[in-house]
Amino acid sequence: MKKENLSGYFALRNTIFTTVIILVFLGGIIVYYTMLYSETREHITKIGELNAQTSSEQIDKYFSSGVDTLKLSGYTLDNMIRSGSSFTVIHEYLLNQSSAISNITSGNSPGLYGYINGEYISGTGWIAADDYVAVQRPWYIDALASVGRVTVVGPYLDKRTNTNIITLSKTLCDVKSVIAMDFSMDRLQSIVEEVTAQGDSYAEIILNREYQVLAHSDQSEVGKNYLQEQNSFGSELVEELRETDESLFSMHYHGSDYIVYTTTVANDWFCISVIDATAALNRHNLPLFFMIAAALAIIAVQVVILRYSNKNTQITQQLSEDLSQAESTISEKEKQIGEISRVALRDTLTGVGSLAAFNRKCEELAEKRRTEPIPIAVVMMDINELKIINDSYGHEAGNKYLRGCCHLICETYRHSPVFRLGGDEFAAILTNTDYEHREELMQMLNETCEKAYACTDIDPWDRYSIAVGMSEWADEEMTYVAAFSRADKAMYIAKREFKQNNGGTESAQEKHDGTVS
């Protein structure tokens, strides 16, 4: 081969070799950047999730005392109505309860009032005007529309105190009488402001089901209805919220990128944490530019070395080793990301723990029981008639039914972890307080379902029915399997009894219409 041809051959070979190195090296940089971008986004997501959960936990804690008080007072008033107690006796009870409620809530609620046995009765000391018609007030109307459940009305401005309040109300046993109590919104506003003040959140927002702003870290937004706005951040947020069933989503508004995490609180309000991720995500662009520029500069030097040096083999070997190390690092990162993705501990539809979370919790308890005795009970629950509702009304109605039943389960076992094992099956692991009151809680859940199922004038997906089985995790049992099996069998017995007592083949539509073909 002539010297010129030989020189051209080596030049072509070196050019091809250098081009391959450039492409592979740049590919590695892009992969690394993508991983870094994903990790940054995941970190921001966790901050949003933590903020939303912090807000929701504080809000639920704030309102739980009022909801529990209203329920307990409702039980007492039900007994008074059944026994025919007089107006004076009922009024005296409301006065005493209102005084206690005002102390318990630090003045955030003045107490109880309601429409009972055909008369308006107030325990708060407020005297209604002559033209005040209780049965035409939203707190009365909304309570009748949600028989057996505590409903939330508002927020609205109380002209007497010039403060924003909401009203909790609930029907009584005669389905004509209603008991109610007002709650100040000031604490709700302070919660979102405190979370935002920590510095990680762009905005903390509480919306009701009509997308009205109940609380906002920017007080000027309170009271707005984002569904009725146009071309605003709030309207864009609601549009994204309505288009997805996911608790986490991204949105782009006026050149900025936001990561939004949502959860539900207090009667299905939206608790929303918004984080401006623009700066954090864009921080990687400049380093990426310098990394690529540096890579190209290095490769240019390598081209010169490859052309004018006799150490081609050594350079190639070194680059090969560097490439192998980079691929090894990328492979390890991919494994870590795969492991994080695999362990999904939360059910996306209901927000409770997943099957993986249930198994992990049981393993942790089993390990802990090796060194100390822990009394534990396993509760298995199966949602009745889910298939009927899915077939009759569609899966969206079925999802509402699942979420409603899950909310009822969590309200009952509020001190215990609840898990969705798949489909219509749920489980709860009871320890401490819930374990001590396990029989009462199970009875309360059954009674609540019976009342809800008996209400034939509401939507079928609001007539909750749950088959429940419970078993204790014996001290000598090393794993939860036996207790799980016993609870599962007890649950299926309850499910068979439900089908026997309710016909078994009657459709959800027929029950809703009151007819059977």
C-alpha positions in Angstrom: 0.0 0.0 0.0 1.3 3.4 -0.9 2.4 5.8 1.8 -0.3 8.3 0.9 -3.1 5.6 1.0 -1.8 4.3 4.3 -1.8 7.8 5.7 -5.3 8.4 4.5 -6.4 5.0 6.0 -5.1 5.9 9.4 -6.6 9.4 9.2 -10.1 7.9 8.3 -9.8 5.3 11.1 -8.8 8.0 13.7 -11.7 10.2 12.5 -14.2 7.5 12.8 -12.8 6.4 16.2 -12.9 10.0 17.5 -16.5 10.5 16.2 -17.6 7.4 18.1 -15.9 8.5 21.2 -17.6 12.0 21.0 -21.1 10.4 20.5 -20.6 7.9 23.4 -19.2 10.5 25.7 -21.9 13.0 25.0 -24.5 10.3 25.4 -23.1 9.5 28.8 -23.3 13.1 29.8 -26.9 13.4 28.7 -27.9 10.2 30.6 -26.1 11.6 33.7 -27.9 14.9 33.3 -31.2 13.2 32.9 -30.7 11.2 36.1 -29.6 14.4 37.9 -32.7 16.2 36.7 -35.0 13.3 37.8 -33.4 13.2 41.2 -33.8 16.9 41.7 -37.5 16.7 40.6 -38.0 13.8 43.0 -36.5 15.8 45.8 -38.8 18.7 45.1 -41.7 16.3 44.9 -41.0 14.9 48.4 -40.9 18.5 49.7 -44.3 19.1 48.2 -45.7 15.8 49.5 -44.3 16.6 53.0 -45.8 20.1 53.0 -49.2 18.9 51.8 -49.3 16.1 54.4 -48.2 18.5 57.1 -51.0 20.9 56.3 -53.6 18.1 55.9 -52.6 16.5 59.2 -52.9 19.8 61.1 -56.2 20.6 59.4 -57.7 17.1 60.1 -56.5 17.4 63.7 -58.1 20.8 63.9 -61.5 19.7 62.6 -61.6 16.2 64.0 -62.4 17.5 67.5 -65.4 19.3 66.0 -66.5 16.4 63.9 -66.2 14.0 66.8 -68.1 16.4 69.2 -70.8 16.8 66.6 -71.2 13.0 66.2 -71.3 12.4 70.0 -73.8 15.2 70.6 -75.8 13.8 67.7 -76.0 10.4 69.5 -77.2 12.0 72.7 -79.8 14.1 70.9 -81.0 11.0 69.0 -81.8 9.4 72.3 -83.5 12.6 73.5 -85.7 12.7 70.4 -86.6 9.0 70.8 -87.5 9.5 74.5 -89.5 12.6 73.8 -87.4 15.1 75.8 -88.9 18.6 76.1 -87.6 21.8 74.5 -86.2 22.9 77.9 -84.2 19.7 78.4 -82.7 19.8 74.9 -81.9 23.5 75.2 -80.2 23.0 78.6 -78.1 20.2 77.0 -77.0 22.4 74.1 -76.1 25.2 76.5 -73.9 22.9 78.6 -72.3 21.3 75.5 -71.6 24.8 73.9 -69.8 26.0 77.0 -67.5 22.9 76.9 -67.0 23.2 73.1 -65.9 26.8 73.4 -63.3 25.9 76.0 -62.0 22.8 74.1 -61.6 24.8 70.8 -60.1 27.8 72.5 -63.0 30.0 71.3 -62.8 28.8 67.6 -66.4 27.5 67.9 -69.2 29.2 70.0 -71.0 25.8 70.3 -74.1 23.9 69.1 -77.4 25.0 67.6 -79.9 23.3 65.4 -83.4 22.6 64.2 -84.9 19.9 66.5 -88.5 18.7 66.8 -89.7 21.5 64.5 -88.0 24.3 66.4 -84.8 26.3 66.2 -82.7 25.9 69.4 -79.4 27.6 70.1 -76.9 26.8 72.8 -74.6 29.7 71.7 -76.7 32.5 73.2 -77.6 33.9 69.8 -81.2 34.9 69.4 -82.6 34.5 65.9 -84.5 37.3 64.3 -88.2 36.9 63.6 -87.6 36.4 59.9 -84.9 33.7 60.4 -86.1 30.4 58.8 -83.8 27.6 59.9 -85.0 25.1 57.3 -84.0 27.5 54.5 -80.4 27.9 55.7 -77.6 26.1 53.9 -76.5 24.2 57.0 -79.9 22.6 57.2 -80.4 22.0 53.5 -76.9 20.5 53.0 -77.2 18.2 56.0 -80.4 16.7 54.6 -78.6 16.1 51.3 -76.0 14.0 53.1 -78.0 12.0 55.6 -76.0 10.4 58.3 -72.7 12.2 57.4 -71.1 15.3 58.8 -71.3 18.0 56.0 -69.2 21.2 55.7 -70.9 24.4 54.6 -69.0 27.6 53.7 -66.8 29.4 54.1 -68.8 32.6 54.6 -68.4 35.8 56.5 -70.1 35.9 59.8 -71.5 39.5 60.0 -71.8 39.3 63.8 -68.1 38.6 64.4 -66.7 39.8 61.0 -64.7 36.5 60.6 -64.7 33.8 58.0 -66.3 30.6 59.3 -67.5 27.2 58.2 -70.4 25.2 59.6 -70.4 21.5 60.4 -73.9 20.0 60.4 -75.5 16.5 60.6 -79.0 15.0 60.5 -80.5 13.3 63.5 -82.4 10.1 63.8 -85.8 11.5 62.6 -84.1 12.7 59.4 -85.8 16.1 59.9 -83.8 17.5 62.8 -80.3 18.8 62.3 -77.5 19.7 64.7 -74.8 22.2 63.7 -71.7 24.1 65.0 -69.6 27.0 63.5 -65.9 26.8 63.2 -63.5 29.8 62.7 -61.3 29.7 59.5 -58.5 31.8 61.2 -56.6 28.7 62.3 -56.9 27.2 58.8 -55.3 30.3 57.3 -52.5 30.3 59.9 -51.7 26.6 59.1 -51.0 27.3 55.4 -49.0 30.5 56.2 -46.9 28.6 58.7 -46.1 25.8 56.2 -45.2 28.4 53.5 -43.0 30.4 56.0 -40.7 27.4 56.2 -39.3 28.6 52.8 -39.7 25.5 50.6 -43.2 26.1 49.3 -44.3 28.6 46.6 -47.9 28.4 47.8 -50.1 26.4 50.1 -53.8 26.3 49.1 -57.0 24.8 50.5 -59.9 24.4 48.0 -63.3 23.1 48.6 -65.1 20.8 46.1 -66.4 23.9 44.2 -62.8 25.0 43.8 -63.3 28.0 46.1 -60.2 29.2 48.0 -60.8 28.5 51.7 -57.2 29.3 52.8 -54.1 30.5 50.9 -50.6 31.5 51.9 -51.4 34.7 50.0 -54.4 36.1 51.9 -55.6 38.2 48.9 -56.5 34.9 47.1 -58.9 33.8 49.9 -62.6 33.6 48.8 -61.8 33.4 45.0 -63.4 30.7 42.9 -60.6 29.4 40.6 -63.1 27.5 38.5 -64.8 30.8 37.5 -61.5 32.7 36.7 -59.7 32.8 33.4 -56.0 33.1 32.5 -54.9 33.1 36.0 -52.5 30.9 38.0 -55.5 29.6 40.0 -57.6 28.8 36.8 -54.6 26.9 35.3 -54.1 25.0 38.5 -57.8 23.9 38.7 -57.7 22.9 35.0 -54.7 20.6 35.6 -56.3 19.3 38.9 -59.6 18.3 37.1 -57.8 16.6 34.2 -55.8 14.1 36.4 -56.5 11.6 39.0 -52.9 11.6 40.2 -51.9 13.3 43.5 -48.7 14.6 41.8 -48.5 16.6 38.6 -46.4 19.3 36.9 -47.7 22.6 35.3 -46.1 25.4 33.2 -47.3 28.9 33.7 -45.8 32.1 32.3 -42.4 30.6 31.7 -42.1 29.0 35.1 -42.3 25.3 36.0 -44.3 24.2 39.0 -44.6 20.8 40.8 -48.0 20.3 42.5 -48.8 17.8 45.2 -52.4 17.3 46.3 -54.2 15.4 49.1 -57.7 15.5 50.5 -58.7 16.7 54.0 -61.9 17.4 56.0 -64.7 16.1 53.9 -62.8 15.9 50.6 -61.3 19.4 50.4 -58.1 19.7 48.3 -54.9 20.5 50.3 -52.5 21.7 47.6 -48.7 22.3 47.9 -47.2 24.2 45.0 -43.4 24.4 44.5 -41.7 26.7 42.0 -39.2 24.3 40.5 -37.9 26.6 37.8 -34.7 27.7 39.5 -33.9 24.3 40.8 -34.3 22.6 37.5 -32.6 25.3 35.4 -29.6 25.2 37.7 -28.5 22.1 35.8 -28.5 23.8 32.4 -25.3 25.9 32.9 -23.3 22.9 34.3 -24.5 20.8 31.4 -23.3 23.5 28.9 -19.8 23.6 30.6 -19.7 19.8 30.7 -20.3 19.5 27.0 -17.9 22.3 26.2 -15.2 20.6 28.4 -15.9 17.3 26.8 -15.5 18.7 23.3 -12.3 20.4 24.4 -10.9 17.2 25.8 -11.9 15.3 22.7 -10.2 18.0 20.5 -7.0 17.5 22.4 -7.4 13.7 22.0 -7.8 14.2 18.2 -4.5 16.0 18.1 -2.9 13.3 20.2 -4.4 10.6 18.0 -3.0 12.3 14.8 0.4 13.2 16.0 1.3 10.6 18.6 2.3 7.0 18.4 0.4 6.2 21.7 -2.9 5.5 20.0 -3.3 2.2 21.7 -2.7 3.6 25.2 -5.1 6.5 24.7 -7.8 4.1 23.3 -7.4 1.8 26.2 -7.6 4.6 28.7 -10.8 6.0 27.0 -12.2 2.5 27.0 -11.6 2.2 30.7 -13.1 5.6 31.4 -16.1 4.7 29.3 -16.5 1.4 31.2 -16.4 3.2 34.5 -19.0 5.7 33.3 -21.3 2.9 32.1 -20.8 1.1 35.4 -21.8 4.3 37.3 -24.8 4.8 35.1 -25.8 1.1 35.5 -25.6 1.4 39.3 -27.7 4.6 39.2 -30.3 2.9 37.0 -30.5 0.0 39.5 -31.1 2.5 42.4 -33.8 4.3 40.5 -35.4 0.9 39.6 -35.4 -0.1 43.3 -37.0 3.2 44.3 -39.7 2.9 41.6 -40.3 -0.8 42.6 -41.1 -0.1 46.2 -44.4 1.8 45.7 -45.8 2.2 49.2 -48.9 4.2 48.5 -52.2 3.4 46.7 -52.7 6.1 44.1 -56.6 6.0 44.1 -57.3 6.2 47.8 -54.0 7.5 49.3 -53.7 4.8 51.9 -50.9 2.2 52.1 -50.4 -0.3 49.3 -50.0 -4.1 49.4 -46.2 -3.6 49.5 -46.6 -1.2 52.5 -48.9 -3.8 54.2 -46.3 -6.5 53.8 -43.5 -4.3 55.0 -45.5 -3.2 58.1 -46.3 -6.8 59.0 -42.6 -7.8 58.6 -41.6 -4.9 60.9 -44.1 -5.9 63.5 -43.1 -9.5 63.3 -39.5 -8.6 63.9 -40.4 -6.3 66.8 -42.5 -9.0 68.4 -39.4 -11.2 68.7 -38.1 -9.0 71.5 -41.2 -7.6 73.1 -44.9 -8.7 73.3 -47.2 -6.4 71.2 -50.9 -7.0 71.2 -52.1 -6.8 67.6 -55.3 -7.4 65.7 -55.7 -7.7 61.9 -58.9 -6.4 60.3 -59.9 -7.5 56.8 -62.5 -5.5 54.9 -64.1 -6.1 51.5 -66.2 -3.5 49.8 -69.7 -4.9 49.0 -71.4 -4.4 45.6 -68.4 -2.6 43.9 -68.9 -4.7 40.7 -72.6 -3.8 40.6 -71.8 -0.1 40.8 -69.0 -0.4 38.2 -71.3 -2.3 35.8 -74.3 0.0 36.4 -72.7 3.4 36.6 -69.2 3.1 35.3 -65.8 3.0 36.9 -65.7 6.6 37.9 -68.7 6.0 40.2 -66.9 2.9 41.4 -63.8 4.9 42.2 -66.0 7.4 44.2 -67.5 4.5 46.0 -64.0 3.1 46.8 -62.7 6.4 48.0 -65.8 7.0 50.2 -65.6 3.6 51.8 -61.8 4.1 52.3 -62.5 7.5 54.0 -65.0 5.8 56.3 -62.5 3.1 57.2 -59.8 5.6 58.0 -62.3 7.7 60.1 -63.0 4.6 62.1 -59.4 3.4 62.5 -57.9 6.8 62.7 -55.0 5.7 65.0 -54.0 2.7 62.9 -52.5 2.2 59.4 -55.0 1.3 56.7 -54.0 -0.5 53.4 -55.6 -1.3 50.1 -54.5 -4.8 49.2 -56.0 -4.6 45.7 -59.4 -4.2 44.0 -62.0 -4.0 46.7 -60.0 -5.4 49.6 -58.6 -3.3 52.5 -56.8 -4.1 55.8 -56.0 -2.4 59.0 -53.4 -3.3 61.7 -54.6 -2.4 65.1 -52.3 -1.6 68.0 -52.4 0.5 71.2 -55.7 2.5 71.5 -57.4 1.0 68.5 -56.5 -2.5 69.6 -58.0 -1.8 73.1 -61.3 -0.6 71.5 -61.2 -3.1 68.6 -64.7 -4.5 69.2 -66.3 -1.1 69.6 -64.6 0.2 66.5 -65.7 -2.8 64.4 -69.3 -2.4 65.7 -69.2 1.3 65.0 -68.0 0.7 61.4 -70.8 -2.0 60.8 -73.4 0.3 62.2 -72.3 3.3 60.2 -72.4 1.1 57.0 -75.8 -0.2 57.9 -77.2 3.3 58.3 -75.6 4.5 55.0 -76.8 1.4 53.1 -80.4 1.9 54.5 -80.5 5.4 52.9 -82.2 4.5 49.5 -82.7 8.1 48.6 -79.1 8.9 47.9 -76.7 8.0 45.1 -75.8 4.3 45.1 -72.0 5.1 45.4 -72.8 6.9 48.7 -74.5 3.9 50.2 -71.5 2.4 51.8 -71.4 -1.3 52.7 -68.3 -3.1 53.9 -67.9 -6.7 55.0 -65.5 -6.8 58.0 -63.6 -9.6 59.7 -61.1 -9.4 62.5 -58.6 -11.7 64.2 -56.0 -11.2 66.9 -52.3 -12.0 66.1 -51.5 -14.6 68.7 -48.2 -14.2 70.7 -47.0 -17.6 69.6 -47.5 -16.9 65.8 -44.2 -15.7 64.3 -45.9 -14.2 61.2 -49.2 -12.5 60.4 -50.3 -15.2 58.0 -52.5 -17.1 60.3 -54.2 -14.0 61.8 -54.7 -12.7 58.2 -56.3 -16.0 57.2 -58.7 -16.0 60.2 -59.7 -12.4 59.6 -60.2 -13.1 55.9 -62.5 -16.0 56.7 -64.5 -14.0 59.1 -64.8 -11.2 56.5 -66.1 -13.6 53.9 -68.7 -14.9 56.4 -69.9 -11.3 56.9 -70.0 -10.9 53.1 -72.1 -14.0 52.7 -74.5 -12.7 55.4 -74.8 -9.4 53.6 -75.6 -11.1 50.3 -78.2 -13.3 52.0 -79.8 -10.4 53.8 -79.9 -8.1 50.7 -80.9 -10.5 48.0 -77.5 -11.1 46.4 -78.7 -10.4 42.8 -80.5 -7.1 43.2 -78.7 -4.4 41.1 -77.5 -1.1 42.4 -79.8 0.8 40.0 -82.8 -1.3 41.2 -82.0 -0.5 44.8 -81.6 3.2 44.0 -85.0 3.3 42.2 -86.7 1.1 44.8 -87.8 -1.5 42.2 -86.7 -5.1 41.6 -87.4 -6.8 38.2 
